Amino acid sequence: MSVAATLEDPFYYLTNFEFVLGWVTERHGDLLSDEELAFLAEFAALPRASRALLVRMVMRRGEHFRTSKLVYPEISAEVSADREDRAQAGDSAASDPGEAALAPLVAAGLVESAPVLSLEVLFAQLRLPELRAALAEEVCAAGLPARLGKGALFDALAPRRLEARPLSTWWPAAPDRVVRLTVMATCDRLRLMFFGNLRQDWSDFVLAELGVQRFERVPFGAESRAFQRREEVDAYLALHRLRERLDAGEPASMLAAELPPVPADNPWLAARRRRLELALGRQAERDGEGERALGLYRLAGWPAETGSVEARIRHLRLLERRGEHAEAHALAEALVGGSPGEAEAQALSRLRPRLRRRLGLAPLPRETAPDPERLELCLPRSSSVERAVGDHLARNDAPVAYVENTLLTGLFGLLCWEALFAPLPGAFFHPFHSGPADLYREGFVARRRERFDACLARLDDGRHRQAILATWREKQGLANPFVHWGALDEALLSLSLDCLPAEHLRACFERLLGDLKANRAGLPDLIQLFPDAAAGEPRYRLIEVKGPGDRLQDNQRRWLAFFREQGIPVAVCQVRWADPAWADPA
């Protein structure tokens, strides 16, 4: 049964919101404060028109709203019907439907009827002609031109630090009011407890009902939920707000001091904090605060077993730029001794020789890897270099398809569907998961190793072809983090399975499992298939396309090195345009 209300119901959004409230109450009731429980009770007691109006406000951006913008046909109709019922009973009713729906919200304290407005909020709520009317005295007192644009007017008045005040004081002749929703933070917390993140929102219900997004149905019990303790929710929200403030331009020096502690036994929240520490470190480095950046990188990057690779490498590079070569070298050597992953080893292989030269140490032995096959083409200019190469190389007996990060990952996602959507505790806890919540967390593969092994075993006896195509047909359109339905079709899948050896697929899939987040990207742009190749000859080749001035990225280099090790046919195609206007300036 669909959890989304039918869109034929004009109050579908209210039904969906109430579904979330019931879900959170049932599964997270022990994490709710008295204030939040009081909101749930107050909301349930409101008239339907008022409940609907509050939800309309929750689903819009910000907390402040012009009352003239809070007019919805279904709410007006509900108020009118209620007014008629009350009139027949001899009761009076508010003449304005919007005000009638708003009044119970104000009475309950869920909406503030006359909030003080800062200059920023005032500018967000009023149009330019209205601002000129509301701020005529301030403009005159500041000696400003009367016809300034909105941005210039704000820039001119902001330094005057005008006192916040209600709209009726800013503009006594205002034709309507600005009200403020007081429970947006509470509703965000409830949304977080339902989805387990703040990326998803109420629109997921609508998209599911429209069929734009369809999700795998994974069984889970009432005990399956994103958060086990209230302090975990608090930590998530605190980290989220800090990130919002960082993105809004607040200085890293201020925000770093407000980093909240996270529960020691919650590794995914610790990882979220490390990502914020890394972002703060990058901002501090841009701001010229080297010591602060080093401290933040150190927090985010160590211990090496659980820290951020990017933070460690940025830490070493910053030490190098600051001339602290001995410390950088000692840290780099320790990392090498700890068996770093591919990405970290690649970065260290560039950094260590420079540090050793600076310190006068003996150079490291040079490691040279054979270059992949190279193609050089001069083609008529095109808006898509990949399409130009594909059209040039394609033959009737050797078609070329654009498959960047979609074909190999798609085959993996289809073959390993059961492992990816295994109903393990903490992996799924609401009906709108496009993939397991722990997909990129430490231990994801280990928890499912037997399941992945069972899926990959079908590559050993040829069952993989039937399994992949059957899943393609059965699961068509269902969200899967590795299957991009619009980029693939059954003909391409079938022909690819004809031409790609099972041992090559297994090697690629095992590499994906080694680091799902890093290795799902960097795959070649094109695949050329040779279904009629003679026995013993390659039946496909992967092609990475580079246009004029374009260079291989690090993740692409790692995949190319892996392909060479595995004997997987791959070529790098460098393109220059025949039209000199598009030629490489170098």
C-alpha positions in Angstrom: 0.0 0.0 0.0 1.3 3.4 -0.9 2.2 5.6 2.1 1.7 8.8 0.0 -1.8 10.3 -0.1 -3.5 10.4 -3.5 -3.0 13.8 -5.2 -6.7 13.8 -6.0 -7.2 14.7 -2.3 -6.7 18.5 -2.1 -5.4 17.9 1.5 -2.8 15.3 0.3 0.0 17.3 1.9 -1.7 17.3 5.3 -2.3 13.6 5.1 1.4 13.0 4.4 2.5 15.3 7.2 0.3 13.5 9.6 1.6 10.2 8.4 5.1 11.4 9.4 4.0 12.6 12.8 2.4 9.3 13.5 5.4 7.4 12.3 7.8 9.4 14.4 5.5 9.2 17.5 5.4 5.4 17.2 9.1 4.8 16.5 10.8 7.8 18.2 8.4 8.7 21.0 11.0 8.1 23.6 13.3 10.7 21.9 10.7 13.5 22.0 10.7 16.3 24.5 7.7 17.5 26.4 7.6 20.6 24.2 7.6 18.4 21.0 4.9 16.2 22.5 2.9 19.3 23.3 3.2 20.4 19.7 1.9 17.1 18.5 -1.1 17.3 20.8 -1.8 21.0 19.9 -1.6 20.2 16.2 -4.0 17.3 16.4 -6.6 19.5 18.2 -6.6 22.2 15.5 -9.4 22.6 12.9 -8.4 20.9 9.6 -8.1 24.3 7.8 -5.6 25.5 10.4 -3.6 22.2 10.3 -3.5 22.5 6.6 -2.3 26.1 6.7 0.5 25.3 9.1 1.7 22.4 6.9 1.6 24.7 3.9 3.9 27.1 5.8 6.2 24.3 6.9 6.7 23.1 3.4 7.7 26.6 2.2 11.0 28.2 2.6 11.8 30.3 5.6 9.7 31.2 8.7 8.2 34.5 7.7 5.1 34.8 5.4 2.9 37.6 4.0 -0.6 36.8 4.9 -1.6 37.8 1.3 0.5 34.8 0.2 -1.2 32.3 2.5 -4.3 31.9 0.3 -5.1 28.3 -0.8 -8.3 27.3 -2.5 -8.9 24.1 -0.5 -8.3 25.9 2.8 -10.7 28.7 1.8 -13.3 26.1 0.8 -12.9 24.3 4.2 -13.2 27.6 6.1 -16.3 28.6 4.1 -18.0 25.2 4.7 -17.2 25.5 8.4 -18.5 29.1 8.5 -21.8 28.0 7.0 -22.1 25.2 9.6 -21.4 27.7 12.5 -23.7 30.3 11.0 -26.6 27.9 11.0 -25.8 27.2 14.6 -25.9 30.9 15.4 -22.1 31.4 15.8 -20.2 34.3 14.1 -17.2 33.6 12.0 -14.3 35.6 10.7 -15.0 37.1 7.3 -11.6 36.4 5.8 -11.0 32.6 5.2 -7.2 33.1 5.6 -7.5 34.9 8.9 -10.0 32.3 10.1 -7.5 29.5 9.4 -4.7 31.5 10.9 -6.3 32.6 14.1 -6.2 29.2 15.9 -2.5 28.9 15.0 -1.8 32.3 16.6 -3.9 31.4 19.6 -1.9 28.2 20.1 1.4 30.0 19.8 2.4 28.1 16.6 2.4 31.4 14.6 3.5 34.8 15.8 1.1 37.4 14.4 3.3 40.5 14.6 7.0 39.5 14.7 9.7 42.0 14.7 11.5 42.0 11.3 15.1 42.7 10.7 16.1 44.7 7.7 17.1 41.5 5.9 13.7 39.9 6.5 11.9 43.0 5.5 13.8 43.1 2.2 13.0 39.4 1.7 9.3 40.0 2.2 8.6 43.2 0.3 8.9 44.2 -3.3 11.0 47.2 -4.3 8.0 49.7 -4.6 6.8 48.6 -1.2 10.3 49.0 0.3 10.5 52.5 -1.0 7.2 53.3 0.7 8.2 51.6 3.9 11.7 53.1 4.1 11.0 56.6 2.8 12.1 58.3 6.0 15.2 56.2 6.3 16.1 56.9 2.7 15.6 60.6 3.2 17.6 60.6 6.5 20.5 58.9 4.8 20.4 61.3 1.9 20.0 58.4 -0.6 18.7 58.7 -4.2 15.1 57.8 -4.3 15.4 55.4 -7.2 18.0 53.0 -5.9 17.6 49.3 -6.9 16.8 46.8 -4.3 20.3 45.5 -3.8 21.9 48.9 -3.7 19.2 50.1 -1.3 19.9 47.3 1.1 23.7 47.8 0.9 23.2 51.5 1.7 20.9 51.0 4.7 22.5 47.9 6.2 25.5 49.8 7.8 23.0 52.0 9.7 21.9 48.9 11.7 18.3 49.8 11.8 16.3 48.4 14.7 14.1 45.4 14.0 10.4 46.2 14.3 7.0 44.8 13.3 5.8 45.5 9.7 3.1 47.8 11.1 5.9 50.0 12.4 8.1 49.8 9.4 5.2 50.5 7.1 1.9 51.6 8.9 0.1 51.6 5.5 1.0 48.0 4.7 -2.0 46.2 3.1 -1.3 43.0 4.9 0.8 41.4 7.7 3.9 39.3 8.0 3.6 36.4 10.4 6.3 34.0 11.6 6.0 30.3 12.0 7.4 29.5 15.5 7.7 25.7 15.1 9.8 25.3 12.0 12.8 23.9 14.1 10.5 21.4 15.7 9.1 20.3 12.3 12.7 20.0 11.0 13.6 17.8 13.9 10.6 15.5 13.2 11.5 15.4 9.5 15.0 14.4 10.5 13.9 11.6 12.7 11.7 10.3 9.9 14.2 10.4 7.0 17.4 10.1 9.0 18.7 13.1 7.1 17.7 16.7 6.1 18.3 16.2 2.4 15.0 14.6 1.9 11.8 16.5 2.4 8.0 16.4 2.1 8.2 16.4 -1.7 9.3 12.8 -1.6 5.7 11.8 -0.9 4.5 13.7 -3.9 7.2 12.3 -6.2 6.4 8.8 -5.1 2.7 9.4 -5.7 3.4 10.8 -9.2 5.7 7.8 -10.0 8.6 10.1 -10.6 10.5 8.2 -7.8 9.8 4.6 -6.9 11.5 2.8 -4.0 12.3 -0.8 -3.2 10.0 -2.1 -0.4 12.3 -3.4 2.3 10.7 -4.9 5.4 11.7 -3.3 8.7 10.3 -3.4 12.2 9.1 -0.6 14.5 12.5 -0.8 16.3 14.4 0.1 13.1 15.2 3.8 13.2 17.9 6.3 12.4 18.6 7.5 15.9 18.7 5.7 19.2 19.2 8.6 21.6 18.1 12.2 21.6 21.7 13.5 21.9 22.3 11.9 18.4 19.5 14.0 16.9 20.9 17.1 18.8 24.4 16.5 17.4 23.1 16.0 13.8 21.1 19.2 14.0 24.0 21.2 15.5 26.4 20.0 12.8 23.8 20.8 10.1 23.3 24.4 11.4 27.0 25.0 11.5 27.4 23.9 7.9 24.5 26.2 6.9 26.3 29.1 8.6 29.6 28.2 7.0 27.9 28.2 3.6 26.4 31.5 4.4 29.8 33.0 4.9 30.4 33.0 8.6 34.1 32.8 9.5 35.6 29.4 10.2 37.3 30.8 13.3 33.9 31.4 14.9 32.3 28.2 13.9 35.2 25.9 14.8 34.7 26.9 18.5 31.1 25.7 18.3 31.8 22.2 17.0 29.5 19.9 19.1 30.6 16.6 20.6 29.2 13.5 19.1 28.4 10.2 20.8 31.6 8.1 20.9 29.8 5.0 19.8 28.2 6.5 16.7 30.7 6.3 13.8 28.5 7.9 11.2 27.9 11.0 13.2 31.6 11.1 13.9 32.1 11.0 10.1 29.7 13.9 9.7 31.7 15.9 12.2 34.9 15.1 10.4 33.5 16.3 7.1 32.5 19.6 8.7 36.0 19.9 10.3 37.5 19.4 6.8 35.2 22.1 5.4 36.1 24.5 8.2 39.8 23.7 7.7 39.6 24.5 4.0 37.8 27.8 4.7 40.4 28.7 7.4 43.2 27.9 4.9 41.6 30.2 2.3 41.3 32.9 4.9 45.0 32.6 5.7 44.6 31.0 9.1 47.2 28.3 8.7 47.4 27.2 12.3 43.7 26.9 12.6 43.5 25.0 9.4 46.2 22.6 10.5 44.3 21.9 13.7 41.1 21.3 11.9 42.7 19.0 9.4 44.4 17.1 12.3 41.0 16.6 14.0 39.4 15.4 10.7 42.2 13.2 9.5 43.4 11.3 12.5 43.4 8.6 13.6 44.2 7.3 10.2 42.0 4.2 10.6 38.8 6.3 10.7 39.9 9.8 9.7 39.4 11.6 6.4 42.0 10.9 3.7 41.5 14.3 2.1 42.0 16.0 5.5 45.3 14.1 6.0 46.6 15.0 2.5 45.6 18.6 2.9 47.3 18.7 6.3 50.6 17.4 4.7 50.4 19.8 1.8 49.8 22.8 4.1 52.8 21.8 6.2 54.8 21.6 3.0 53.8 25.1 1.9 54.6 26.4 5.3 58.1 25.0 5.1 57.5 22.4 7.9 59.1 19.7 5.8 60.4 17.4 8.5 57.0 17.2 10.3 55.3 16.6 6.9 57.8 13.9 6.0 57.5 12.1 9.3 53.7 12.0 9.0 53.8 10.8 5.4 56.2 8.0 6.2 54.0 6.9 9.0 51.0 6.8 6.7 52.9 4.8 4.1 53.7 2.2 6.8 50.0 1.9 7.6 49.0 0.4 4.2 47.1 3.4 2.9 44.3 3.0 0.4 44.6 3.7 -3.3 43.7 7.4 -3.2 46.0 8.2 -0.3 48.8 6.1 -1.7 48.5 8.0 -5.0 48.7 11.4 -3.2 51.7 10.3 -1.1 53.6 9.0 -4.1 53.6 12.6 -5.3 54.2 14.3 -2.0 57.0 12.1 -0.6 59.6 12.7 -3.4 59.2 16.5 -3.0 59.6 16.3 0.8 62.7 14.1 0.5 64.3 16.6 -1.9 63.6 19.4 0.5 65.2 17.5 3.3 68.2 16.3 1.3 67.3 12.7 1.6 68.0 10.0 -1.0 65.4 9.9 -3.7 62.9 7.1 -3.8 63.0 4.5 -6.6 60.9 5.7 -9.5 57.9 3.6 -10.1 56.9 3.6 -13.8 53.7 2.1 -15.0 53.0 1.3 -18.7 50.8 3.8 -20.4 47.4 2.6 -21.6 46.7 2.4 -25.3 46.5 5.9 -26.8 44.3 7.1 -29.6 44.8 10.5 -31.2 41.9 11.9 -33.3 41.4 15.1 -35.1 37.6 15.6 -35.5 35.1 18.2 -36.6 34.2 20.3 -33.6 31.2 19.1 -31.6 29.3 20.2 -28.4 30.1 16.7 -27.0 33.6 15.4 -27.4 32.4 11.9 -26.2 29.7 11.8 -28.8 32.1 12.9 -31.5 34.5 10.1 -30.7 31.7 7.6 -30.4 30.3 8.5 -33.8 33.8 8.4 -35.4 34.7 4.9 -34.0 31.4 3.2 -34.3 30.8 0.5 -36.9 27.9 -1.7 -37.7 29.8 -4.6 -36.3 31.3 -2.6 -33.4 28.9 -0.2 -31.8 30.0 2.4 -29.3 27.9 3.5 -26.3 28.4 6.4 -23.8 28.5 4.6 -20.4 30.5 6.9 -18.1 30.0 5.6 -14.5 26.8 3.8 -15.5 27.4 0.5 -17.2 29.8 -1.3 -14.8 28.1 0.2 -11.8 24.7 -0.7 -13.2 25.7 -4.3 -13.8 27.0 -4.4 -10.3 23.8 -2.9 -8.8 21.6 -5.3 -10.7 23.7 -8.4 -9.9 24.0 -7.4 -6.2 20.5 -6.1 -5.7 19.7 -8.5 -2.9 22.8 -7.7 -0.9 22.3 -3.9 -1.3 18.7 -4.1 -0.1 19.2 -6.6 2.6 16.9 -5.7 5.5 19.7 -5.3 8.1 19.2 -3.2 11.3 19.8 0.5 10.7 19.9 0.2 6.9 16.3 1.0 6.1 13.8 2.8 8.4 11.3 4.6 6.2 9.6 4.0 2.8 11.7 6.4 0.8 15.2 4.9 0.8 17.0 5.0 -2.6 19.6 2.8 -1.0 20.8 1.6 2.4 21.5 4.4 4.9 24.8 2.9 5.8 26.0 2.6 2.2 29.2 4.6 2.6 29.8 3.9 6.3 32.6 1.8 7.6 31.6 -1.9 7.8 28.9 -1.7 5.1 30.5 -4.5 3.0 31.6 -6.5 6.0 28.1 -6.7 7.3 26.9 -8.1 4.0 30.0 -10.0 2.9 28.3 -13.4 2.6 25.4 -11.8 0.6 27.8 -10.1 -1.8 29.8 -13.4 -2.1 26.6 -15.2 -3.0 25.7 -12.6 -5.7 29.2 -12.6 -7.2 29.3 -16.4 -7.2 26.9 -16.3 -10.1 29.8 -14.9 -12.2 31.6 -18.2 -11.7 29.0 -20.5 -13.3 27.4 -18.2 -15.8 24.2 -17.5 -13.9 25.0 -13.8 -13.8 23.5 -13.0 -17.2 20.1 -14.4 -16.4 20.1 -12.8 -12.9 21.0 -9.3 -14.2 18.5 -9.3 -17.0 15.8 -10.7 -14.7 16.4 -8.0 -12.1 16.4 -5.4 -14.9 12.9 -6.4 -15.9 11.6 -7.0 -12.4 12.9 -3.9 -10.7 12.5 -1.5 -13.6 12.6 2.1 -12.4 13.1 1.4 -8.7 15.7 3.6 -7.1 19.1 2.0 -6.7 22.3 4.0 -6.0 24.2 2.2 -8.7 21.6 1.8 -11.4 20.9 4.8 -13.7 17.8 3.6 -15.6 17.8 6.3 -18.1 21.4 5.7 -19.2 20.9 2.0 -19.9 18.6 -0.2 -21.9 18.2 -4.0 -22.2 19.8 -4.2 -25.6 23.0 -2.6 -24.3 23.0 -4.8 -21.2 22.5 -7.9 -23.2 25.2 -7.1 -25.7 27.6 -6.1 -22.9 27.0 -9.4 -21.1 27.8 -11.1 -24.4 31.2 -9.4 -24.7 32.5 -8.7 -21.2 34.1 -11.8 -19.6 32.8 -12.8 -16.2 36.3 -12.6 -14.7 36.6 -9.0 -15.8 33.2 -8.2 -14.2 34.2 -9.9 -11.0 37.4 -8.0 -10.8 35.7 -4.6 -11.3 32.9 -5.5 -8.8 35.4 -6.5 -6.1 37.2 -3.2 -6.7 33.9 -1.3 -6.3 33.3 -3.1 -3.0 36.8 -2.0 -1.8 35.6 1.6 -1.7 32.1 2.1 -3.0 32.1 5.9 -2.6 35.5 6.5 -4.3 35.4 3.8 -6.9 31.9 4.3 -8.4 33.4 7.4 -10.3 36.3 7.7 -12.7 35.2 4.9 -15.1 35.8 5.4 -18.8 33.4 7.4 -21.0 32.7 4.9 -23.8 32.6 1.2 -24.4 33.0 -0.3 -27.9 31.7 -3.8 -28.3 32.9 -6.4 -30.8 30.3 -9.2 -30.7 31.7 -10.9 -33.8 35.3 -10.9 -32.8 37.3 -14.0 -33.6 38.0 -16.5 -30.8 40.7 -15.3 -28.5 40.4 -11.6 -29.5 39.1 -8.9 -27.2 35.4 -8.5 -27.6 35.2 -5.0 -26.1 37.3 -2.0 -25.1 36.8 0.8 -22.7 37.7 4.3 -23.9 38.4 7.4 -21.8 37.9 10.5 -23.9 39.9 13.7 -23.3 39.2 16.9 -25.3 41.6 19.7 -26.0 43.3 20.8 -22.8 41.6 18.1 -20.7 43.6 15.8 -18.4 43.1 12.6 -16.6 41.7 12.9 -13.1 43.2 11.0 -10.2 40.3 8.5 -9.9 40.5 7.9 -13.6 44.2 7.2 -13.3 43.5 4.7 -10.6 41.0 2.8 -12.7 43.3 2.8 -15.7 46.1 1.3 -13.5 43.7 -1.3 -12.3 42.6 -2.2 -15.8 46.2 -2.7 -16.8 46.8 -5.0 -13.9 43.7 -7.0 -14.8 44.3 -7.2 -18.5 41.1 -5.3 -19.2 41.3 -3.6 -22.7 41.2 0.2 -22.3 42.4 3.2 -24.3 42.7 6.9 -23.7 41.6 8.9 -26.7 43.0 12.4 -27.0 41.0 14.7 -29.3 41.9 17.9 -31.1 39.4 19.8 -33.1 39.9 20.3 -36.9 38.5 23.8 -36.5 41.4 26.0 -35.2 39.0 28.1 -33.2 38.5 25.1 -30.9 42.2 24.1 -30.9 44.0 23.5 -27.6 45.5 26.9 -26.6 48.6 25.1 -25.3 
